[in-house]
Amino acid sequence: MEKAKKDFDAETLEKTDKKTTVFEKMNNSIKYNPIYHRLIYVASIITALIVYLAKITNSSKNPKINALQVFVVLTIFFVIDILLFYIDYFMSPKVFLVFRTIEIVFFEAITAIIPNLMIIMVSLFVLLTIFMIEYMVYDTDFARDAMISRIITIAVIMLAAIAFGMRYRSETETICYVLIQLTVLFSVFAIVDLLVEANQKYHKEIFELTIENSDIQEANDKLIEYQEKIETINEQINYQKIEMKRTNKELAQVNKEIEAQTKVLSFMISTFDIPKCMDVLADSIVETKNAKLCAVYMEPDDYISKRGNLIIKTNYSAVERKLRKEIESIFTEFKSGKNENQILIGEELKKFRFIGDSNLKSIALFPFADGKKVYGLILVASDRLDFFDKGLGFYEASAAEFNLSVKNTRLYLMMQDMAHKDGLTGINNRMYFMQLFDSAIKRAKRKKANISVAMYDIDKFKSVNDNYGHLAGDAVIKTVAGIGNRYAEENGGFAGRYGGEEFLMVLPDKSVEESLPILEEMHKEIKNTIVRYEQDDISVNVCIGLTSYPDVCEDTNLLINRADMAMYYGKEHGRGRLVVDDMELIKE
């Protein structure tokens, strides 16, 4: 049906085009054409100039104008014609008709007073013929009534020119002149009449085509109506196809997200490596959701990380560097909020300095929470404003999976911690300390590195128990153990309770010269510490023995014994001392 309609319209247009071609060509030929008219002007001007230069003279005894004057007059009108065209005066039909009337009057006057310059007269009559035809039909739509006044005007001008020219011509010349004028006049009337008939024929045939078209229009309208119904049905079908594609795409994305969550969950329940779980989680979000940036952050924790963990996945290297510096402040502000998801787009992203001049346009923050306590977050960013309009459940489920992994890991580490830690002091017990010590000794031997060992014991501890009670003694032990453990960890080592009120400290990669200032500072702090128990203030002091491999003791199996001997040397020589291992000193 669409093809039938197009064929019908094409056939109608083809017929109309064929009928109007001739008329349009004729009509266009008499419209104001700057190039065409200027060529006629130039031809007339050149003719006058040639006549003047060739010295073709007027044979009349009383000439009123010569070739040079004709040349000047034509040139003046030519210049005026160009100026009026370029200042758009010819856009007004009245201005155009007045100018053409003036041209016709002047050129008729010139032909009247040039008796024998026939070459110029011929060129002027050609120019006049064109001007008269254009003057008669311009802006009339070829209506005969509209052209009557212009016909009369031209006839009056030509009669006046004939009467005026008879004064300068002989009888024979006058007859020729009149015949030429009449020829021009009848030529103009004949051409105009042809144009009028062509116009009437054109409108008649257009009318016939319109009647022919109206006979088919009703059937065509029905075809169009039927076509519109079919198009409506097709649109509905296409819409359903689009909806089906969209639904299939969404289902495929959901399946992809479920598969990704299953893989992540399977990994998380198989390991207690939280940093690795964070890395897998970030990879899953970037790959599944096509995010431009994913950061997983977890604040410092007693069991999992004492320094905080941060995993960033992105191709924006500058953004990554800035985010590492800014993540703690972002998390601090986030956890002080309402413990819920945050989505920011457009201008709201200005609060994040790490965005910089990147093309990121939307950011979402999802919390890791243990009850009401927020301990971390997932930060996801995209270069699309509508990125977080759908699919938030995936991020929430990912956060829940990570929460479960963290809880399981914490429970495992707490149980492991109970097995490794001394029940009273909370530092490494003797069994776990010896495991750490063996590993450190093997590493030192393998890398040929220094390792220092210190043993320290609380002075006069029995008197503390006797004077203040065993609970007070426990408080003293916990205080000394805590200080020693802190100094050990701050300097890359570890400490443990060796038994009763005795403690051991190991400082890997430290020589005697490097370890001595650390132990002196620790000894000073312990001496200056007052343990308050109930109403009593208890002063504390320790005796410390220090040895080191390999610069003092070359046998790693003797390190603990040598440290013990140095400590007891201090006890036997006044207590409260820091003694460095020296075989000669110990022999004394």
C-alpha positions as CSV (number, residue, x, y, z in Angstrom):
1,M,0.0,0.0,0.0
2,E,2.8,2.4,0.8
3,K,4.3,1.5,-2.6
4,A,1.0,2.1,-4.4
5,K,0.6,5.5,-2.7
6,K,4.2,6.5,-3.6
7,D,3.7,5.3,-7.2
8,F,0.5,7.4,-7.5
9,D,2.1,10.5,-6.0
10,A,5.1,10.1,-8.3
11,E,2.9,9.7,-11.4
12,T,1.0,12.8,-10.5
13,L,4.1,14.8,-9.9
14,E,5.6,13.6,-13.2
15,K,2.6,14.8,-15.1
16,T,2.6,18.1,-13.4
17,D,6.3,18.6,-14.0
18,K,5.9,17.9,-17.7
19,K,3.0,20.4,-18.0
20,T,4.9,23.2,-16.2
21,T,8.3,22.8,-17.7
22,V,7.7,24.9,-20.8
23,F,5.8,27.6,-18.9
24,E,8.4,27.8,-16.2
25,K,11.2,28.2,-18.8
26,M,9.2,31.0,-20.5
27,N,8.3,32.6,-17.3
28,N,11.9,32.5,-16.0
29,S,13.2,34.0,-19.2
30,I,11.3,37.3,-18.7
31,K,12.0,37.6,-15.0
32,Y,14.7,40.0,-13.9
33,N,18.0,38.3,-14.6
34,P,21.0,40.5,-13.8
35,I,23.4,38.6,-16.0
36,Y,21.1,38.4,-19.0
37,H,20.2,42.1,-18.9
38,R,23.7,43.2,-18.3
39,L,24.8,41.2,-21.4
40,I,22.2,43.1,-23.5
41,Y,23.3,46.4,-22.0
42,V,27.0,45.6,-22.7
43,A,26.2,44.6,-26.3
44,S,24.4,47.9,-26.9
45,I,27.2,49.9,-25.2
46,I,29.9,48.1,-27.3
47,T,27.8,48.7,-30.5
48,A,27.6,52.4,-29.7
49,L,31.4,52.5,-28.9
50,I,32.3,50.7,-32.1
51,V,30.1,53.1,-34.1
52,Y,31.9,56.1,-32.5
53,L,35.4,54.7,-32.9
54,A,34.7,53.7,-36.5
55,K,33.5,57.3,-37.1
56,I,30.2,56.2,-38.7
57,T,28.5,59.6,-38.8
58,N,24.9,60.7,-39.0
59,S,24.0,61.7,-42.5
60,S,21.2,64.0,-41.2
61,K,21.7,67.7,-41.5
62,N,20.3,68.2,-38.0
63,P,21.5,65.4,-35.8
64,K,20.4,65.6,-32.1
65,I,22.6,62.8,-30.8
66,N,25.7,60.9,-31.8
67,A,27.2,57.5,-31.0
68,L,29.3,58.8,-28.2
69,Q,26.3,60.3,-26.5
70,V,24.4,57.1,-26.9
71,F,27.4,55.3,-25.4
72,V,27.3,57.6,-22.4
73,V,23.5,57.3,-21.8
74,L,23.6,53.5,-22.0
75,T,26.5,53.4,-19.6
76,I,24.7,55.6,-17.1
77,F,21.6,53.4,-17.2
78,F,23.8,50.3,-17.0
79,V,25.5,51.6,-13.8
80,I,22.2,52.7,-12.3
81,D,20.7,49.2,-13.1
82,I,23.6,47.5,-11.2
83,L,23.4,49.9,-8.2
84,L,19.6,49.4,-7.8
85,F,20.1,45.6,-8.0
86,Y,22.8,45.5,-5.3
87,I,21.0,47.8,-2.8
88,D,17.9,45.5,-3.2
89,Y,15.6,48.1,-4.7
90,F,14.5,45.6,-7.3
91,M,12.9,43.6,-4.5
92,S,10.1,46.2,-4.7
93,P,7.9,45.7,-7.9
94,K,7.0,49.4,-8.0
95,V,10.6,50.6,-8.0
96,F,11.4,48.0,-10.7
97,L,8.4,49.1,-13.0
98,V,9.2,52.8,-12.6
99,F,12.9,52.2,-13.6
100,R,11.8,50.1,-16.6
101,T,9.3,52.8,-17.7
102,I,12.1,55.4,-17.5
103,E,14.4,53.2,-19.5
104,I,11.8,52.6,-22.2
105,V,11.0,56.3,-22.5
106,F,14.7,57.3,-22.7
107,F,15.6,54.6,-25.3
108,E,12.5,55.4,-27.4
109,A,13.7,59.0,-27.4
110,I,17.2,58.0,-28.5
111,T,15.8,56.0,-31.4
112,A,13.7,58.9,-32.4
113,I,16.6,61.3,-32.7
114,I,19.1,59.0,-34.4
115,P,17.9,59.0,-38.0
116,N,20.6,57.0,-39.8
117,L,22.7,55.2,-37.1
118,M,20.9,51.9,-37.9
119,I,23.4,49.6,-36.1
120,I,22.7,51.4,-32.8
121,M,19.0,51.5,-33.6
122,V,18.8,47.8,-34.1
123,S,20.6,47.1,-30.8
124,L,18.3,49.6,-29.0
125,F,15.2,48.0,-30.5
126,V,16.3,44.6,-29.3
127,L,16.9,46.0,-25.8
128,L,13.5,47.8,-25.9
129,T,11.8,44.6,-27.0
130,I,13.1,42.7,-23.9
131,F,12.3,45.6,-21.6
132,M,8.7,46.0,-22.9
133,I,8.0,42.2,-22.6
134,E,9.3,42.2,-19.0
135,Y,7.5,45.5,-18.2
136,M,4.1,44.0,-19.5
137,V,4.2,40.7,-17.6
138,Y,6.3,41.5,-14.5
139,D,4.3,40.8,-11.3
140,T,1.0,40.2,-13.2
141,D,0.7,36.4,-13.1
142,F,-0.1,36.7,-16.8
143,A,-3.5,38.1,-16.1
144,R,-4.8,40.1,-19.1
145,D,-6.7,42.6,-17.0
146,A,-3.5,43.5,-15.1
147,M,-1.6,44.1,-18.4
148,I,-4.1,46.5,-20.1
149,S,-2.8,49.6,-18.5
150,R,0.8,48.6,-19.3
151,I,-0.1,47.9,-23.0
152,I,-1.7,51.4,-23.2
153,T,1.4,53.0,-21.6
154,I,3.8,51.3,-24.1
155,A,1.5,52.2,-27.0
156,V,1.5,55.9,-25.9
157,I,5.3,56.0,-25.5
158,M,5.8,54.5,-28.9
159,L,3.3,56.9,-30.6
160,A,5.1,59.8,-28.9
161,A,8.4,58.5,-30.1
162,I,7.1,58.2,-33.7
163,A,5.7,61.7,-33.7
164,F,8.9,63.0,-32.2
165,G,11.1,61.2,-34.7
166,M,9.3,62.3,-37.8
167,R,10.9,65.8,-37.3
168,Y,14.3,64.4,-38.1
169,R,13.6,61.9,-40.9
170,S,12.7,62.0,-44.5
171,E,9.5,60.4,-45.7
172,T,11.2,57.1,-46.6
173,E,13.1,57.0,-43.2
174,T,9.9,57.8,-41.4
175,I,8.0,54.9,-43.0
176,C,10.9,52.5,-42.1
177,Y,11.0,53.9,-38.6
178,V,7.2,53.4,-38.1
179,L,7.4,49.9,-39.6
180,I,10.2,49.0,-37.2
181,Q,8.2,50.4,-34.2
182,L,5.1,48.5,-35.2
183,T,7.1,45.4,-35.7
184,V,8.5,45.7,-32.2
185,L,5.1,46.5,-30.8
186,F,3.4,43.5,-32.5
187,S,6.3,41.2,-31.6
188,V,5.9,42.2,-27.9
189,F,2.2,41.6,-28.1
190,A,2.6,38.3,-29.8
191,I,5.2,37.0,-27.3
192,V,3.1,38.2,-24.3
193,D,0.0,36.5,-25.8
194,L,2.0,33.3,-26.2
195,L,3.0,33.5,-22.5
196,V,-0.6,34.2,-21.5
197,E,-1.9,31.3,-23.4
198,A,0.8,29.0,-22.0
199,N,-0.2,30.1,-18.5
200,Q,-3.8,29.5,-19.1
201,K,-3.1,26.1,-20.6
202,Y,-0.9,25.3,-17.6
203,H,-3.6,26.2,-15.1
204,K,-6.2,24.3,-17.2
205,E,-4.1,21.1,-17.2
206,I,-3.3,21.5,-13.5
207,F,-7.0,21.8,-12.8
208,E,-7.6,18.6,-14.9
209,L,-4.9,16.8,-12.9
210,T,-6.5,18.0,-9.7
211,I,-9.9,16.6,-10.7
212,E,-8.2,13.3,-11.7
213,N,-6.4,13.3,-8.4
214,S,-9.6,13.9,-6.4
215,D,-11.2,10.8,-8.0
216,I,-8.5,8.6,-6.5
217,Q,-8.0,10.5,-3.2
218,E,-10.8,8.8,-1.4
219,A,-9.4,5.4,-2.1
220,N,-6.0,6.6,-1.3
221,D,-7.2,8.0,2.0
222,K,-8.6,4.5,2.9
223,L,-5.3,3.0,2.0
224,I,-3.5,5.5,4.2
225,E,-5.9,4.8,7.1
226,Y,-5.3,1.0,6.7
227,Q,-1.6,1.6,6.4
228,E,-1.7,3.7,9.7
229,K,-3.4,0.8,11.4
230,I,-0.8,-1.6,10.2
231,E,2.0,0.8,11.3
232,T,0.4,1.1,14.7
233,I,0.4,-2.7,15.0
234,N,4.0,-2.8,13.8
235,E,5.0,-0.2,16.3
236,Q,3.3,-2.2,19.1
237,I,5.1,-5.3,17.9
238,N,8.5,-3.4,17.7
239,Y,7.8,-2.0,21.2
240,Q,7.2,-5.5,22.5
241,K,10.4,-6.7,20.8
242,I,12.3,-3.8,22.4
243,E,10.8,-4.7,25.8
244,M,11.7,-8.3,25.4
245,K,15.3,-7.4,24.4
246,R,15.5,-5.1,27.5
247,T,14.1,-7.8,29.7
248,N,16.5,-10.4,28.3
249,K,19.4,-8.0,28.8
250,E,18.3,-7.4,32.4
251,L,18.0,-11.1,33.0
252,A,21.4,-11.7,31.6
253,Q,22.8,-9.1,33.9
254,V,21.0,-10.6,36.9
255,N,22.4,-14.0,36.0
256,K,25.9,-12.5,35.6
257,E,25.6,-10.8,39.0
258,I,24.3,-14.0,40.7
259,E,27.2,-16.0,39.1
260,A,29.7,-13.4,40.3
261,Q,28.3,-13.3,43.8
262,T,28.4,-17.1,44.0
263,K,32.0,-17.2,43.0
264,V,32.9,-14.4,45.5
265,L,31.0,-16.2,48.3
266,S,32.7,-19.5,47.5
267,F,36.1,-17.9,47.7
268,M,35.3,-16.0,50.9
269,I,34.1,-19.0,52.8
270,S,37.3,-20.9,51.8
271,T,39.8,-18.5,53.2
272,F,40.5,-16.2,56.2
273,D,42.7,-13.9,54.1
274,I,40.6,-10.7,54.3
275,P,42.9,-8.5,52.0
276,K,42.5,-11.2,49.4
277,C,38.8,-11.2,49.9
278,M,38.7,-7.5,49.4
279,D,40.7,-7.8,46.2
280,V,38.4,-10.5,44.8
281,L,35.3,-8.4,45.8
282,A,36.7,-5.3,43.9
283,D,37.5,-7.3,40.8
284,S,34.0,-8.8,40.8
285,I,32.3,-5.4,41.0
286,V,34.5,-3.9,38.2
287,E,34.0,-6.8,35.9
288,T,30.3,-7.4,36.6
289,K,29.1,-3.9,36.6
290,N,31.7,-2.3,34.3
291,A,32.5,0.3,36.9
292,K,35.3,2.8,36.2
293,L,36.5,2.7,39.8
294,C,36.0,0.4,42.8
295,A,37.6,0.9,46.2
296,V,37.2,-1.4,49.1
297,Y,38.3,0.0,52.5
298,M,38.4,-1.5,56.0
299,E,39.5,0.5,59.0
300,P,42.2,-0.8,61.5
301,D,41.0,-3.7,63.5
302,D,42.4,-5.7,66.5
303,Y,42.2,-9.0,64.7
304,I,42.3,-8.4,61.0
305,S,44.5,-5.3,60.3
306,K,46.0,-2.8,62.7
307,R,46.8,-0.4,59.9
308,G,43.7,-0.6,57.8
309,N,43.3,-2.1,54.4
310,L,42.5,-0.5,51.0
311,I,42.1,-2.1,47.6
312,I,41.5,0.1,44.5
313,K,40.7,-1.1,41.0
314,T,40.7,1.5,38.3
315,N,42.5,2.7,35.1
316,Y,42.7,6.3,36.4
317,S,46.2,6.3,38.0
318,A,46.0,9.9,39.1
319,V,42.6,9.3,40.8
320,E,44.0,6.2,42.5
321,R,46.9,8.2,44.0
322,K,44.7,10.9,45.3
323,L,42.1,8.5,46.7
324,R,44.7,6.6,48.7
325,K,45.4,9.9,50.5
326,E,41.8,10.9,50.9
327,I,40.1,7.6,51.8
328,E,40.4,7.9,55.6
329,S,38.7,11.3,55.6
330,I,36.0,10.0,53.2
331,F,35.4,7.0,55.5
332,T,35.4,9.2,58.7
333,E,32.7,11.5,57.2
334,F,30.7,8.5,55.8
335,K,30.5,6.5,59.1
336,S,29.4,9.6,61.0
337,G,26.2,9.6,58.8
338,K,23.2,7.4,58.9
339,N,24.8,4.1,58.2
340,E,23.1,3.8,54.8
341,N,24.0,3.9,51.1
342,Q,25.0,7.2,49.6
343,I,24.7,8.0,45.9
344,L,26.1,11.3,44.5
345,I,26.0,12.6,40.9
346,G,27.0,15.7,38.9
347,E,27.8,18.7,41.1
348,E,27.6,16.7,44.3
349,L,31.0,15.1,43.4
350,K,32.8,18.4,44.0
351,K,33.2,17.4,47.7
352,F,35.6,14.7,46.5
353,R,39.0,16.2,45.7
354,F,40.3,12.9,44.2
355,I,37.9,13.3,41.2
356,G,40.1,16.0,39.8
357,D,39.6,16.5,36.0
358,S,38.5,12.9,35.4
359,N,35.2,12.2,33.6
360,L,33.6,10.5,36.6
361,K,30.0,11.6,37.0
362,S,28.5,9.4,39.7
363,I,29.7,7.8,43.0
364,A,28.1,5.4,45.4
365,L,29.2,4.4,48.9
366,F,28.0,1.2,50.6
367,P,28.8,0.4,54.2
368,F,30.4,-2.6,55.9
369,A,28.7,-2.7,59.3
370,D,28.7,-4.9,62.3
371,G,25.4,-4.0,63.9
372,K,25.4,-0.2,64.2
373,K,29.2,0.0,63.9
374,V,30.5,0.9,60.4
375,Y,34.0,-0.5,59.9
376,G,34.5,-0.1,56.2
377,L,33.0,0.8,52.8
378,I,32.7,0.0,49.1
379,L,33.2,3.1,46.9
380,V,32.1,2.6,43.2
381,A,32.3,5.3,40.5
382,S,31.2,5.6,36.9
383,D,31.4,8.0,34.0
384,R,27.5,7.7,33.6
385,L,25.0,9.8,35.5
386,D,22.4,7.0,35.4
387,F,24.8,4.2,36.5
388,F,23.2,3.7,39.9
389,D,19.6,4.0,38.8
390,K,19.3,0.2,38.9
391,G,21.1,-2.8,40.4
392,L,21.9,-1.5,43.9
393,G,21.0,-4.9,45.3
394,F,24.2,-6.4,43.8
395,Y,26.4,-4.0,45.9
396,E,24.3,-4.6,49.0
397,A,24.6,-8.3,48.6
398,S,28.3,-8.1,48.0
399,A,28.7,-6.0,51.2
400,A,26.7,-8.6,53.1
401,E,28.9,-11.4,51.8
402,F,32.0,-9.6,52.9
403,N,30.4,-8.9,56.3
404,L,29.9,-12.6,56.7
405,S,33.5,-13.3,55.7
406,V,34.8,-10.8,58.2
407,K,32.7,-12.2,61.1
408,N,33.9,-15.7,60.3
409,T,37.5,-14.5,60.1
410,R,37.3,-12.6,63.4
411,L,35.8,-15.6,65.1
412,Y,38.6,-17.8,63.8
413,L,41.3,-15.3,64.7
414,M,39.8,-14.9,68.2
415,M,40.0,-18.6,68.8
416,Q,43.5,-18.7,67.4
417,D,44.4,-15.7,69.6
418,M,43.1,-17.5,72.6
419,A,45.4,-20.4,71.8
420,H,48.4,-18.1,71.2
421,K,48.0,-15.5,73.9
422,D,48.7,-15.6,77.6
423,G,45.5,-15.6,79.5
424,L,46.6,-12.9,82.0
425,T,48.7,-10.5,80.0
426,G,47.3,-10.9,76.5
427,I,50.7,-11.1,74.9
428,N,52.2,-14.2,73.3
429,N,52.3,-17.3,75.5
430,R,55.5,-19.3,75.9
431,M,54.5,-22.0,73.3
432,Y,53.5,-19.6,70.6
433,F,56.5,-17.3,71.4
434,M,58.9,-20.2,70.8
435,Q,57.2,-20.9,67.4
436,L,57.8,-17.3,66.4
437,F,61.3,-17.4,67.8
438,D,62.2,-20.5,65.8
439,S,60.9,-18.8,62.6
440,A,62.9,-15.7,63.3
441,I,66.1,-17.6,64.0
442,K,65.8,-19.5,60.7
443,R,65.2,-16.3,58.8
444,A,68.3,-14.7,60.5
445,K,70.5,-17.6,59.6
446,R,69.2,-17.7,56.0
447,K,69.7,-14.0,55.4
448,K,72.8,-13.7,57.7
449,A,71.0,-11.0,59.6
450,N,71.2,-9.7,63.2
451,I,68.7,-10.7,65.8
452,S,68.7,-9.5,69.4
453,V,67.1,-11.3,72.4
454,A,66.3,-9.7,75.8
455,M,65.0,-11.3,78.9
456,Y,63.5,-9.2,81.7
457,D,62.2,-10.0,85.1
458,I,60.2,-8.0,87.7
459,D,62.4,-7.1,90.7
460,K,61.2,-8.2,94.2
461,F,57.9,-9.5,92.8
462,K,57.4,-11.8,95.8
463,S,57.3,-8.8,98.1
464,V,54.5,-7.3,95.9
465,N,52.4,-10.4,96.3
466,D,53.1,-10.5,100.0
467,N,52.4,-6.8,100.6
468,Y,49.6,-6.1,98.2
469,G,48.1,-9.5,97.3
470,H,48.2,-11.7,94.3
471,L,45.6,-9.6,92.4
472,A,47.9,-6.6,92.7
473,G,50.8,-8.8,91.5
474,D,48.7,-9.7,88.5
475,A,48.1,-6.0,87.8
476,V,51.9,-5.4,87.9
477,I,52.6,-8.3,85.6
478,K,50.0,-7.0,83.0
479,T,51.4,-3.5,83.1
480,V,55.0,-4.7,82.5
481,A,53.9,-7.1,79.8
482,G,51.9,-4.4,78.0
483,I,54.8,-2.0,78.0
484,G,57.3,-4.6,76.7
485,N,54.9,-5.9,74.0
486,R,54.4,-2.3,72.8
487,Y,58.1,-1.6,72.4
488,A,58.6,-4.9,70.6
489,E,55.8,-4.3,68.1
490,E,56.8,-0.7,67.5
491,N,60.3,-1.9,66.5
492,G,59.3,-4.8,64.3
493,G,59.7,-7.5,66.9
494,F,57.6,-9.6,69.3
495,A,57.4,-10.4,73.0
496,G,56.1,-13.2,75.2
497,R,55.6,-14.3,78.7
498,Y,58.3,-16.8,79.5
499,G,57.0,-17.8,82.9
500,G,55.7,-16.1,86.1
501,E,57.1,-12.6,86.1
502,E,59.7,-13.3,83.4
503,F,59.4,-12.0,79.8
504,L,61.3,-12.4,76.5
505,M,61.6,-9.9,73.7
506,V,63.0,-10.6,70.2
507,L,64.1,-7.7,67.9
508,P,64.9,-9.1,64.4
509,D,67.4,-7.3,62.2
510,K,68.7,-5.4,65.3
511,S,72.3,-5.5,66.6
512,V,73.3,-4.8,70.2
513,E,74.0,-1.2,69.3
514,E,70.5,-0.8,67.7
515,S,68.7,-2.7,70.5
516,L,70.3,-1.0,73.5
517,P,68.6,2.4,73.1
518,I,65.2,0.7,72.7
519,L,65.6,-1.3,75.9
520,E,66.9,1.7,77.8
521,E,63.8,3.7,76.8
522,M,61.6,0.7,77.8
523,H,63.4,0.3,81.1
524,K,63.0,4.0,81.9
525,E,59.3,3.9,81.2
526,I,58.8,0.9,83.4
527,K,60.7,2.5,86.3
528,N,58.6,5.6,86.0
529,T,55.3,3.7,85.9
530,I,53.2,3.5,89.0
531,V,50.7,0.7,89.2
532,R,47.6,1.8,91.0
533,Y,45.6,-1.1,92.6
534,E,42.7,-0.2,94.8
535,Q,44.2,2.4,97.2
536,D,47.8,1.4,96.7
537,D,50.4,2.9,94.4
538,I,53.0,0.3,93.5
539,S,56.4,1.1,92.1
540,V,57.8,-1.3,89.5
541,N,61.4,-2.1,88.3
542,V,62.9,-4.8,86.1
543,C,66.3,-6.3,85.4
544,I,67.1,-6.8,81.7
545,G,69.6,-9.0,80.0
546,L,70.5,-8.4,76.3
547,T,72.3,-10.6,73.9
548,S,72.6,-10.7,70.1
549,Y,73.4,-13.0,67.2
550,P,76.0,-13.1,65.7
551,D,78.0,-10.1,67.0
552,V,77.8,-11.4,70.7
553,C,76.6,-14.9,70.6
554,E,77.4,-17.0,67.5
555,D,75.2,-20.0,68.6
556,T,71.5,-19.3,68.2
557,N,70.7,-22.2,70.5
558,L,72.3,-20.3,73.4
559,L,70.6,-17.0,72.8
560,I,67.9,-17.4,75.5
561,N,70.3,-18.8,78.0
562,R,72.8,-16.0,77.4
563,A,70.1,-13.4,77.9
564,D,69.0,-15.2,81.1
565,M,72.5,-15.2,82.4
566,A,73.0,-11.5,81.7
567,M,69.7,-10.8,83.5
568,Y,70.7,-12.7,86.6
569,Y,74.0,-11.1,86.6
570,G,72.1,-7.8,86.9
571,K,70.0,-9.2,89.7
572,E,73.0,-10.4,91.7
573,H,74.6,-7.0,91.3
574,G,71.9,-4.7,92.6
575,R,68.7,-5.3,90.5
576,G,67.0,-2.7,88.3
577,R,69.8,-2.9,85.7
578,L,70.2,-3.4,82.0
579,V,73.1,-5.8,81.3
580,V,74.5,-6.6,77.9
581,D,75.9,-10.1,77.3
582,D,79.6,-10.4,77.8
583,M,81.3,-13.7,78.7
584,E,84.0,-12.1,80.9
585,L,81.4,-10.1,82.8
586,I,79.2,-13.2,83.4
587,K,82.2,-15.2,84.6
588,E,82.7,-12.7,87.3
